[in-house]
Amino acid sequence: MLLLLLLQVSASYFWLGRSEVVTSFESSCPQFFFRKTPPNEALEPENPAWICQRYKNQYYFATLYDRNRRIPVYSAYLYQPESGTRPKTWLVEPELMGLTYPKTMEREWTLLNYFNVSLEQLSKSQAILQDYKNLTGLNRGHLNPSGHHPNSSSRMATFTLTNIVPQDAKLNGGAWNNYEQQTMIRRTQGCNTTYVVVGAVPGNNYIAKGRVNKPSHIWSSACCEVDTNHRKAWAVIAENDKNEVQLLTLGELEDMLTQLYGRDQVSLFDSNCPRE
């Protein structure tokens, strides 16, 4: 029985995803940011976690997570869309409970049954599946969408609850989906590499009895390298209770986020990415 348990745990470690809670993106997974420059500190929450999202020994994106509100602040990734199936399994992040826990992205069921973790322990550090049950008018909205990734492993890596916010169902399936699936294709024509930072502005409402924040706005920004000397950028923002997406320049989005957060000036990309 003990051998069977060890084999199950070992298989889980090697075959499921790996994520790492790190001290900074610059030193751990800078490749997802234009010129290895993450957004500045103006977006950082009171209790942040920097996560390098890794699956089958490869990094796929980076997430700044708000432990208190149990939603991501932003996710950063490279835009590399290909056709493929959408995963169905949801994962959570054990290391958010503490660095002594496994680095593996795991299913809740695996943690509860093989790692001696209680649902109460897990729920203190992050959103859990129960938080997203029985939603009315809301979806589990990906910040980093699986459809922007080229293969099954990279798409699976996006199915962690640290990459999810409560998103208006009509927006998620309507105008926001149109932006992700259609506008991005048009805008990235001629791009060699497109860096994306997509995020959520915390709101005043919560789901799951006050556990998980419902963002007031969802936003996305992109910086595209056409070649070594030419770049272009764009951005969008949507109120999280309307099926409308507003197309902006990068500079306009940064100014709008600065007003919404009420802190220092927001900077999402290195200064070499055009703001106009």
Backbone bond lengths (Angstrom), bond angles and torsions (degrees), N, CA, C in turn:
res aa  C-N    CA-C-N  psi(-1)  N-CA   C-N-CA  omega(-1)  CA-C   N-CA-C  phi
1 M - - - 1.463 - - 1.525 111.00 -
2 L 1.339 115.81 -42.85 1.462 120.40 179.47 1.524 110.38 -63.53
3 L 1.338 115.82 -42.02 1.465 119.50 179.16 1.526 110.76 -61.94
4 L 1.324 116.09 -41.26 1.459 120.56 178.99 1.524 110.73 -61.69
5 L 1.332 116.23 -43.13 1.463 121.06 179.48 1.524 110.29 -61.96
6 L 1.353 116.78 -44.27 1.456 120.16 -179.48 1.521 111.15 -64.19
7 L 1.313 116.19 -39.08 1.460 119.95 178.34 1.516 111.44 -64.43
8 Q 1.353 116.58 -40.20 1.464 120.31 179.72 1.516 111.18 -65.69
9 V 1.331 115.99 -43.79 1.456 119.97 179.13 1.527 110.11 -64.86
10 S 1.338 116.24 -43.27 1.456 120.12 179.41 1.519 111.67 -62.13
11 A 1.304 116.66 -43.10 1.470 120.15 178.33 1.507 111.07 -62.23
12 S 1.333 115.83 -40.05 1.461 119.72 178.83 1.511 110.25 -62.05
13 Y 1.335 116.71 -40.66 1.469 120.82 -177.37 1.513 111.37 -65.38
14 F 1.326 116.45 -42.72 1.457 119.10 -173.93 1.512 113.66 -82.30
15 W 1.327 118.28 -26.22 1.454 118.42 -172.27 1.515 114.20 -105.45
16 L 1.284 118.85 -23.89 1.459 118.92 175.57 1.524 109.82 -84.33
17 G 1.325 115.14 177.72 1.452 118.83 -174.89 1.506 112.84 -72.75
18 R 1.306 114.76 165.80 1.457 119.98 173.26 1.515 108.24 -125.92
19 S 1.287 115.72 136.18 1.455 120.57 173.19 1.516 107.38 -131.35
20 E 1.287 115.98 157.02 1.453 119.50 -179.50 1.521 110.00 -132.18
21 V 1.318 115.94 127.87 1.451 121.39 171.07 1.520 106.31 -84.22
22 V 1.333 116.28 117.43 1.460 121.78 -170.07 1.529 109.94 -119.73
23 T 1.324 115.29 176.22 1.473 119.52 -179.45 1.518 112.78 -91.97
24 S 1.341 117.15 -22.41 1.459 120.34 176.92 1.517 109.59 -162.14
25 F 1.333 115.40 151.26 1.454 119.78 175.95 1.528 111.56 -76.13
26 E 1.330 117.19 -31.19 1.464 120.33 -177.59 1.519 111.69 -59.02
27 S 1.328 117.22 -35.34 1.465 120.29 -175.75 1.521 113.17 -96.63
28 S 1.338 118.29 -12.48 1.459 119.56 -171.73 1.528 115.18 -116.82
29 C 1.331 118.58 -45.77 1.473 120.27 178.38 1.528 109.71 -146.37
30 P 1.333 117.05 62.74 1.469 121.03 -176.17 1.523 114.17 -74.61
31 Q 1.334 117.41 -11.65 1.468 120.84 -172.66 1.522 113.82 -66.79
32 F 1.330 117.84 -13.15 1.468 120.37 -179.16 1.525 113.20 -89.51
33 F 1.335 116.34 2.45 1.448 121.49 -177.63 1.532 110.05 -120.12
34 F 1.319 116.11 138.28 1.462 121.21 178.46 1.530 109.73 -57.31
35 R 1.342 114.80 125.24 1.466 121.96 -176.32 1.526 112.41 53.39
36 K 1.333 114.70 30.15 1.475 123.21 175.08 1.523 112.36 58.27
37 T 1.342 115.58 33.67 1.464 120.97 -176.59 1.528 110.21 -118.35
38 P 1.338 119.01 105.43 1.461 121.39 177.72 1.525 111.14 -71.47
39 P 1.330 118.25 167.05 1.467 120.93 172.16 1.525 111.04 -54.77
40 N 1.324 115.11 153.78 1.464 118.40 -178.33 1.529 111.52 -75.58
41 E 1.328 115.92 -178.06 1.466 121.14 -171.09 1.524 114.01 -74.65
42 A 1.330 117.85 -4.14 1.462 120.18 -175.93 1.523 113.37 -63.14
43 L 1.345 117.96 -20.79 1.454 121.57 -179.65 1.531 113.23 -96.75
44 E 1.312 118.00 -7.56 1.463 120.23 -172.24 1.527 111.86 -66.45
45 P 1.335 116.81 131.93 1.470 120.40 178.24 1.524 111.35 -79.20
46 E 1.311 115.47 177.88 1.467 120.77 -178.32 1.529 111.36 -65.92
47 N 1.321 116.71 -35.52 1.463 120.93 -175.97 1.533 109.18 -129.81
48 P 1.351 117.42 77.42 1.462 120.73 -172.42 1.525 113.30 -86.07
49 A 1.327 114.98 159.33 1.463 122.10 168.31 1.523 107.46 -136.69
50 W 1.333 115.80 129.65 1.458 121.32 177.54 1.527 107.47 -97.22
51 I 1.330 116.57 119.80 1.464 120.88 -175.11 1.522 109.90 -119.45
52 C 1.333 116.65 122.50 1.459 121.72 168.51 1.525 106.99 -91.66
53 Q 1.314 115.91 107.90 1.462 120.86 -172.81 1.529 109.82 -79.76
54 R 1.336 116.38 118.25 1.449 121.54 -173.88 1.524 110.03 -128.45
55 Y 1.303 116.03 140.33 1.461 122.00 -179.93 1.519 109.06 -138.84
56 K 1.349 116.16 128.78 1.465 121.69 -177.78 1.532 111.33 49.36
57 N 1.336 114.01 49.86 1.463 122.31 173.86 1.526 114.70 65.07
58 Q 1.326 116.69 26.75 1.463 119.68 175.48 1.523 109.49 -139.98
59 Y 1.341 116.14 137.18 1.457 120.53 176.22 1.526 110.07 -77.70
60 Y 1.352 115.39 140.61 1.461 119.78 179.70 1.532 113.70 -123.14
61 F 1.305 118.86 -26.23 1.457 121.07 175.38 1.515 109.82 -169.04
62 A 1.331 115.56 175.04 1.465 121.74 -179.62 1.525 109.56 -124.44
63 T 1.327 116.50 143.14 1.473 121.27 -178.88 1.522 110.57 -133.30
64 L 1.317 116.29 127.55 1.460 120.79 166.91 1.520 106.74 -92.33
65 Y 1.330 116.65 119.84 1.465 122.30 -172.23 1.522 110.93 -112.05
66 D 1.331 115.61 139.53 1.458 123.01 177.18 1.531 107.78 -96.95
67 R 1.323 116.33 103.21 1.469 120.85 -176.61 1.530 112.23 -63.62
68 N 1.327 117.16 -36.55 1.463 120.06 -176.27 1.524 112.23 -72.24
69 R 1.329 117.01 -42.99 1.468 120.60 -178.54 1.527 112.14 -89.03
70 R 1.328 116.12 -11.01 1.470 123.48 177.34 1.532 112.76 60.35
71 I 1.324 114.92 40.20 1.467 121.53 173.38 1.527 108.65 -138.99
72 P 1.332 117.83 156.16 1.458 119.60 172.61 1.524 111.07 -72.32
73 V 1.324 115.94 145.14 1.463 122.27 171.61 1.521 108.81 -79.73
74 Y 1.337 115.12 -47.40 1.461 120.38 173.92 1.519 109.14 -158.35
75 S 1.326 115.17 160.05 1.458 122.95 169.28 1.527 107.60 -125.90
76 A 1.338 115.97 142.06 1.467 121.59 -178.30 1.522 109.04 -123.63
77 Y 1.338 115.61 135.75 1.456 119.29 -175.62 1.524 110.37 -157.70
78 L 1.329 116.19 171.30 1.451 122.74 173.41 1.527 108.67 -97.55
79 Y 1.313 116.21 133.40 1.460 121.89 -178.67 1.529 109.72 -80.26
80 Q 1.356 116.03 110.75 1.470 121.69 -177.25 1.529 109.30 -142.26
81 P 1.326 117.85 66.39 1.469 119.99 -171.96 1.527 113.16 -73.55
82 E 1.329 114.82 141.19 1.465 122.71 171.37 1.525 107.01 -145.24
83 S 1.306 117.20 159.25 1.458 120.36 176.54 1.520 109.61 -73.98
84 G 1.322 116.95 150.32 1.462 121.31 -179.84 1.500 110.70 171.71
85 T 1.314 116.63 173.00 1.463 121.36 -178.52 1.520 110.59 -80.80
86 R 1.313 114.91 153.11 1.461 122.43 179.69 1.528 109.14 -91.59
87 P 1.341 118.31 127.01 1.469 120.03 179.37 1.530 111.94 -62.43
88 K 1.320 115.47 162.67 1.465 120.93 179.86 1.532 112.43 -123.12
89 T 1.315 117.30 -12.35 1.458 121.67 -177.55 1.524 111.09 -90.88
90 W 1.340 116.50 133.95 1.461 121.33 178.43 1.519 110.39 -104.22
91 L 1.318 115.94 140.22 1.458 122.52 -177.44 1.528 110.24 -119.61
92 V 1.333 115.50 161.68 1.464 122.45 176.23 1.526 108.17 -129.22
93 E 1.329 116.27 176.37 1.468 121.77 -171.84 1.532 111.06 -116.01
94 P 1.339 118.50 98.41 1.470 120.22 -178.00 1.523 114.23 -57.85
95 E 1.344 117.50 -36.04 1.467 119.13 -175.34 1.527 113.35 -65.95
96 L 1.325 118.02 -15.04 1.461 118.59 175.27 1.528 111.27 -67.61
97 M 1.331 117.48 -19.44 1.467 120.70 174.47 1.522 111.15 -79.32
98 G 1.324 116.72 -19.65 1.460 121.78 -177.94 1.513 109.82 152.95
99 L 1.313 116.96 151.07 1.458 121.26 -174.97 1.519 113.33 -72.02
100 T 1.338 117.85 -7.37 1.457 120.26 175.78 1.525 111.88 -79.90
101 Y 1.318 116.13 -13.33 1.467 119.88 179.27 1.529 110.06 -83.76
102 P 1.332 117.59 163.83 1.475 120.49 -176.77 1.524 112.58 -58.21
103 K 1.337 115.04 148.36 1.461 120.50 174.82 1.520 112.02 -78.33
104 T 1.311 117.19 -4.72 1.453 121.16 -175.07 1.521 112.12 -74.54
105 M 1.337 116.22 133.76 1.467 119.48 161.86 1.524 105.25 -63.76
106 E 1.323 117.14 127.10 1.460 119.63 -176.20 1.523 111.62 -130.72
107 R 1.303 115.80 159.04 1.454 120.66 167.75 1.526 108.58 -74.29
108 E 1.311 116.69 147.61 1.460 119.67 175.98 1.525 110.54 -53.61
109 W 1.324 116.34 -44.19 1.462 121.53 -176.57 1.519 111.07 -57.36
110 T 1.324 117.27 -40.95 1.464 121.32 -179.70 1.521 111.20 -64.94
111 L 1.327 116.37 -43.45 1.468 119.64 179.78 1.522 111.74 -64.50
112 L 1.317 116.46 -43.02 1.463 120.46 -177.46 1.519 111.87 -67.11
113 N 1.335 117.03 -34.14 1.457 120.12 -173.29 1.515 114.98 -96.43
114 Y 1.331 117.94 -25.41 1.462 119.34 -173.52 1.520 114.94 -123.09
115 F 1.330 118.54 -10.09 1.456 120.03 -178.50 1.528 112.92 -118.65
116 N 1.331 116.66 12.43 1.462 121.42 176.20 1.523 112.47 55.97
117 V 1.337 115.88 39.57 1.455 122.56 178.34 1.522 108.85 -107.39
118 S 1.317 116.88 137.18 1.463 120.58 176.74 1.530 109.08 -93.28
119 L 1.326 115.72 156.12 1.456 120.01 177.83 1.521 110.41 -62.77
120 E 1.330 116.82 -31.98 1.470 120.90 177.51 1.520 110.81 -64.32
121 Q 1.330 116.94 -43.37 1.467 120.57 176.74 1.526 111.24 -59.04
122 L 1.315 114.77 -49.25 1.452 120.22 -177.24 1.521 111.49 -62.77
123 S 1.327 116.89 -41.67 1.462 121.27 -174.32 1.517 113.01 -71.23
124 K 1.331 117.87 -18.07 1.463 120.08 177.39 1.525 112.01 -68.90
125 S 1.332 116.64 -27.91 1.455 120.41 -171.83 1.518 113.92 -100.69
126 Q 1.342 117.86 -15.20 1.457 120.20 -172.14 1.519 110.64 -167.74
127 A 1.327 115.43 172.60 1.456 120.91 173.59 1.525 109.87 -71.91
128 I 1.323 115.75 148.75 1.464 121.49 177.04 1.529 108.55 -124.28
129 L 1.316 116.65 171.41 1.463 120.81 -175.73 1.517 112.47 -58.01
130 Q 1.333 116.76 -37.75 1.461 120.60 -178.83 1.526 111.85 -59.29
131 D 1.331 116.98 -31.33 1.465 120.85 -179.06 1.528 112.20 -63.62
132 Y 1.320 116.48 -27.12 1.462 120.72 -175.66 1.527 113.37 -103.87
133 K 1.331 116.78 13.15 1.460 119.42 176.00 1.526 110.09 -86.99
134 N 1.318 115.24 152.16 1.473 122.49 175.70 1.533 112.59 58.23
135 L 1.323 116.07 40.26 1.459 120.11 177.19 1.529 110.26 -74.05
136 T 1.313 115.88 143.35 1.467 121.34 176.62 1.527 108.60 -117.10
137 G 1.340 116.03 113.51 1.455 120.27 178.76 1.508 114.85 74.26
138 L 1.332 116.81 9.24 1.466 121.35 -179.07 1.523 110.03 -129.55
139 N 1.327 116.31 153.56 1.461 123.62 174.28 1.520 110.18 -120.68
140 R 1.325 115.74 165.00 1.465 120.71 164.74 1.522 106.53 -75.76
141 G 1.295 116.81 100.31 1.459 120.92 -174.30 1.516 112.32 -93.85
142 H 1.335 116.81 116.53 1.458 120.53 174.42 1.530 110.09 -65.95
143 L 1.328 116.66 136.86 1.463 119.00 163.64 1.525 107.94 -78.02
144 N 1.315 116.43 -60.88 1.459 121.95 175.28 1.530 107.34 -85.98
145 P 1.329 118.96 107.23 1.464 120.14 -173.55 1.531 112.57 -78.82
146 S 1.310 116.04 142.83 1.468 119.99 -179.16 1.520 111.51 -61.53
147 G 1.339 117.58 -31.26 1.452 121.31 -177.76 1.508 114.85 -69.65
148 H 1.327 117.55 -7.66 1.466 120.70 177.95 1.521 111.56 -93.49
149 H 1.351 116.47 15.30 1.469 120.52 -176.21 1.521 111.14 -124.90
150 P 1.349 116.98 154.35 1.465 119.93 -165.58 1.522 117.35 -89.23
151 N 1.338 118.99 -13.94 1.465 118.64 -175.18 1.521 111.18 -149.94
152 S 1.321 115.99 175.49 1.463 120.81 -173.90 1.523 112.46 -63.69
153 S 1.324 117.83 -36.87 1.470 120.39 -179.47 1.524 111.33 -67.57
154 S 1.324 116.84 -45.17 1.469 119.26 -179.01 1.521 111.20 -68.18
155 R 1.319 117.32 -34.92 1.473 119.63 176.43 1.519 111.22 -68.80
156 M 1.336 117.29 -39.95 1.455 120.81 178.56 1.522 111.16 -61.65
157 A 1.334 116.80 -36.66 1.463 120.69 -178.69 1.521 112.45 -61.60
158 T 1.341 117.97 -24.77 1.471 119.76 -179.88 1.524 112.08 -78.85
159 F 1.328 118.06 -11.05 1.456 121.11 -177.23 1.522 111.51 -90.45
160 T 1.324 114.93 51.77 1.456 122.43 169.97 1.523 107.98 -111.09
161 L 1.322 116.76 142.30 1.465 120.26 -178.13 1.523 112.27 -66.93
162 T 1.341 117.81 -10.56 1.467 119.86 174.72 1.526 111.49 -78.89
163 N 1.329 117.55 -3.68 1.468 123.27 178.37 1.531 110.84 -111.41
164 I 1.340 116.92 17.61 1.466 122.28 -170.85 1.524 110.66 -125.17
165 V 1.337 115.92 141.98 1.468 121.93 171.45 1.526 108.96 -131.96
166 P 1.336 117.79 155.95 1.465 120.14 171.34 1.530 108.92 -68.78
167 Q 1.324 116.53 110.48 1.461 121.67 -175.10 1.526 109.95 -117.12
168 D 1.338 115.23 139.48 1.457 120.99 177.50 1.531 109.43 -50.98
169 A 1.329 116.64 128.21 1.467 120.84 -173.67 1.525 112.33 -62.75
170 K 1.334 116.97 -40.79 1.469 119.59 -179.86 1.526 110.81 -67.27
171 L 1.315 117.08 -39.68 1.465 121.15 177.69 1.526 110.24 -65.09
172 N 1.331 116.22 -46.56 1.454 120.95 -176.98 1.525 111.94 -61.22
173 G 1.315 116.92 -39.82 1.452 120.47 -178.97 1.510 114.23 -93.48
174 G 1.339 116.41 -4.33 1.453 121.19 -175.55 1.508 113.47 -114.39
175 A 1.337 115.74 -106.14 1.465 120.80 -172.86 1.530 112.67 -62.34
176 W 1.333 117.34 -37.18 1.472 119.27 -179.95 1.533 110.34 -68.94
177 N 1.318 116.47 -41.03 1.457 120.09 176.80 1.534 110.97 -62.52
178 N 1.333 116.11 -38.51 1.468 119.37 177.39 1.523 110.97 -62.09
179 Y 1.342 116.10 -40.52 1.461 118.51 177.49 1.528 110.82 -63.11
180 E 1.339 116.81 -48.80 1.456 120.72 -177.31 1.529 112.47 -62.00
181 Q 1.344 116.52 -40.26 1.454 120.16 -170.91 1.527 114.45 -96.47
182 Q 1.321 118.08 -25.74 1.460 120.28 -175.01 1.532 113.03 -115.05
183 T 1.343 116.03 -54.83 1.459 119.14 -178.06 1.527 111.58 -60.76
184 M 1.330 117.13 -40.90 1.464 120.02 -179.89 1.524 111.66 -62.00
185 I 1.315 117.45 -37.72 1.462 120.16 178.53 1.528 110.41 -62.79
186 R 1.339 115.74 -45.04 1.467 119.45 -179.97 1.528 111.05 -66.22
187 R 1.315 116.41 -45.32 1.462 120.54 -174.58 1.528 112.79 -67.87
188 T 1.310 117.61 -28.13 1.467 120.00 -175.86 1.523 112.85 -91.48
189 Q 1.318 117.71 7.08 1.461 119.50 175.64 1.535 109.52 -60.16
190 G 1.313 116.58 128.69 1.460 121.28 -179.89 1.510 114.40 87.14
191 C 1.328 118.14 -3.14 1.466 120.97 -178.98 1.531 110.83 -84.48
192 N 1.310 116.54 135.40 1.462 120.87 171.83 1.521 110.88 -83.59
193 T 1.331 116.75 -45.05 1.459 122.30 178.10 1.519 108.49 -137.34
194 T 1.328 116.74 131.36 1.461 121.09 177.72 1.520 109.53 -121.22
195 Y 1.326 115.23 118.92 1.461 122.21 177.02 1.524 108.73 -94.97
196 V 1.319 116.72 133.73 1.461 121.36 -177.90 1.525 109.89 -123.52
197 V 1.327 116.30 135.98 1.463 122.60 168.49 1.519 106.31 -125.40
198 V 1.319 116.75 119.19 1.460 122.38 -176.51 1.525 108.49 -124.78
199 G 1.336 116.72 136.53 1.457 118.00 -172.52 1.512 114.75 -147.16
200 A 1.329 114.41 -175.99 1.463 122.59 -177.60 1.520 109.27 -139.39
201 V 1.320 116.20 133.72 1.466 121.91 177.41 1.533 107.95 -90.82
202 P 1.326 119.61 123.29 1.461 120.53 -179.72 1.523 111.97 -57.56
203 G 1.325 115.76 141.28 1.457 121.34 179.30 1.521 112.04 -109.55
204 N 1.326 115.96 -169.63 1.464 121.38 -178.38 1.525 112.81 -97.12
205 N 1.330 117.49 -4.40 1.458 121.19 -176.77 1.526 111.21 -111.79
206 Y 1.327 114.93 156.73 1.462 121.55 -177.83 1.522 110.26 -134.72
207 I 1.339 114.56 157.28 1.454 120.59 169.29 1.527 108.46 -113.23
208 A 1.320 116.33 177.51 1.470 122.11 175.06 1.533 111.60 56.48
209 K 1.344 114.96 48.57 1.470 121.27 177.26 1.525 112.30 56.61
210 G 1.331 115.07 42.09 1.462 120.10 175.43 1.510 115.23 85.85
211 R 1.321 117.43 7.64 1.468 119.11 -175.77 1.525 113.22 -84.05
212 V 1.333 117.60 -38.78 1.466 121.44 -171.22 1.522 109.88 -120.72
213 N 1.316 115.63 124.12 1.454 120.85 -178.05 1.522 111.74 -69.98
214 K 1.324 116.21 141.18 1.458 121.82 170.70 1.527 107.15 -98.18
215 P 1.332 118.23 113.46 1.470 120.22 -177.33 1.521 112.29 -60.69
216 S 1.324 115.46 150.07 1.468 120.20 175.34 1.524 110.61 -81.75
217 H 1.339 116.77 -29.61 1.462 122.33 -178.19 1.527 109.88 -141.95
218 I 1.325 115.37 149.73 1.462 123.14 169.27 1.527 106.61 -116.21
219 W 1.317 117.62 137.77 1.458 120.24 -178.45 1.527 111.07 -139.58
220 S 1.314 116.01 159.37 1.454 120.83 176.16 1.519 109.42 -147.00
221 S 1.329 116.26 147.08 1.463 121.48 179.92 1.518 108.64 -140.34
222 A 1.326 115.67 150.14 1.463 120.55 -177.87 1.519 110.51 -140.01
223 C 1.327 115.46 142.09 1.454 122.70 173.77 1.522 107.52 -126.29
224 C 1.313 116.06 118.21 1.466 122.86 -172.76 1.516 110.10 -110.09
225 E 1.327 115.55 129.71 1.458 121.63 172.90 1.529 108.61 -94.35
226 V 1.322 115.67 110.11 1.462 120.49 176.53 1.526 109.10 -76.44
227 D 1.316 115.76 -46.22 1.464 122.65 171.86 1.525 106.65 -156.55
228 T 1.322 117.28 -169.88 1.467 119.75 -174.66 1.524 113.17 -64.68
229 N 1.322 117.76 -21.14 1.464 120.87 -176.15 1.527 114.15 -112.21
230 H 1.322 118.03 -6.53 1.460 120.03 -174.56 1.533 111.11 -130.87
231 R 1.330 114.43 133.13 1.458 121.64 178.56 1.524 109.45 -136.85
232 K 1.298 115.76 155.55 1.458 120.31 172.46 1.520 107.86 -139.78
233 A 1.336 115.70 158.32 1.463 120.06 -176.50 1.522 109.68 -144.92
234 W 1.319 115.95 158.82 1.464 122.09 175.61 1.529 108.03 -159.25
235 A 1.326 115.43 172.06 1.460 119.93 -177.81 1.522 109.52 -159.32
236 V 1.327 115.07 161.57 1.465 121.31 174.70 1.521 108.99 -142.12
237 I 1.337 114.86 159.49 1.456 120.79 173.17 1.524 108.15 -146.92
238 A 1.327 115.65 149.12 1.461 121.16 179.75 1.525 109.32 -141.27
239 E 1.324 116.69 136.05 1.459 119.88 169.50 1.519 108.22 -70.40
240 N 1.319 116.11 139.42 1.463 120.88 -171.50 1.530 113.45 -84.02
241 D 1.317 116.19 25.97 1.464 119.49 171.99 1.527 110.74 -140.74
242 K 1.350 115.19 14.60 1.461 121.08 178.77 1.523 109.72 -134.10
243 N 1.314 116.53 145.02 1.461 121.19 179.65 1.526 109.97 -90.83
244 E 1.343 115.29 59.97 1.456 121.99 -178.07 1.524 109.52 -140.86
245 V 1.332 116.15 139.44 1.456 122.47 176.51 1.518 108.85 -121.91
246 Q 1.330 116.73 128.55 1.461 122.15 -178.97 1.523 109.41 -101.20
247 L 1.331 117.39 122.11 1.456 122.37 178.84 1.524 109.71 -83.59
248 L 1.334 116.61 130.98 1.465 122.83 -174.37 1.522 110.91 -133.44
249 T 1.324 115.24 165.55 1.457 119.49 164.03 1.528 107.38 -78.31
250 L 1.326 116.34 164.08 1.459 119.97 177.29 1.526 110.64 -60.95
251 G 1.329 116.62 -41.86 1.463 120.22 179.69 1.514 112.40 -62.94
252 E 1.337 116.87 -38.66 1.465 120.30 178.66 1.522 111.21 -64.82
253 L 1.331 116.98 -40.94 1.466 119.00 178.13 1.524 110.71 -65.02
254 E 1.321 117.45 -44.18 1.460 119.64 -179.69 1.526 110.83 -60.39
255 D 1.332 117.73 -40.54 1.468 120.81 177.90 1.528 110.97 -66.33
256 M 1.330 117.18 -39.64 1.458 120.49 179.79 1.529 111.41 -66.61
257 L 1.329 116.11 -41.05 1.462 119.47 177.14 1.526 111.18 -66.29
258 T 1.312 116.94 -35.67 1.465 120.91 176.52 1.524 110.10 -59.50
259 Q 1.331 117.40 -42.32 1.468 121.67 178.04 1.518 111.01 -68.62
260 L 1.325 117.61 -42.88 1.464 120.65 -177.26 1.526 112.05 -66.17
261 Y 1.334 116.58 -38.25 1.466 120.16 -179.91 1.522 112.31 -83.63
262 G 1.337 116.83 -27.15 1.458 120.44 177.96 1.511 114.01 67.29
263 R 1.313 116.43 33.17 1.465 119.89 -179.76 1.530 108.84 -123.00
264 D 1.348 115.32 -142.16 1.459 119.97 177.82 1.528 110.24 -72.62
265 Q 1.323 115.80 168.11 1.454 120.85 177.33 1.529 110.36 -59.56
266 V 1.323 116.25 129.76 1.463 122.05 -179.96 1.528 109.67 -80.80
267 S 1.324 116.60 136.15 1.462 122.66 172.26 1.526 107.35 -130.21
268 L 1.340 116.33 119.95 1.462 120.79 -175.73 1.524 113.37 -95.00
269 F 1.333 117.65 -26.18 1.458 121.95 -176.93 1.520 110.12 -136.67
270 D 1.322 115.74 164.19 1.451 122.47 171.43 1.532 110.41 -52.21
271 S 1.312 117.06 151.08 1.457 121.82 -174.18 1.519 113.82 -63.46
272 N 1.319 118.58 -16.39 1.461 121.16 178.96 1.523 113.05 -77.68
273 C 1.309 117.17 -4.92 1.468 120.16 174.67 1.526 107.19 -88.15
274 P 1.353 118.75 126.28 1.467 120.86 -172.98 1.524 113.81 -64.17
275 R 1.325 115.74 137.94 1.475 122.05 -179.30 1.529 111.78 -92.89
276 E 1.317 118.96 -17.44 1.457 121.57 -176.47 1.526 111.22 -96.48
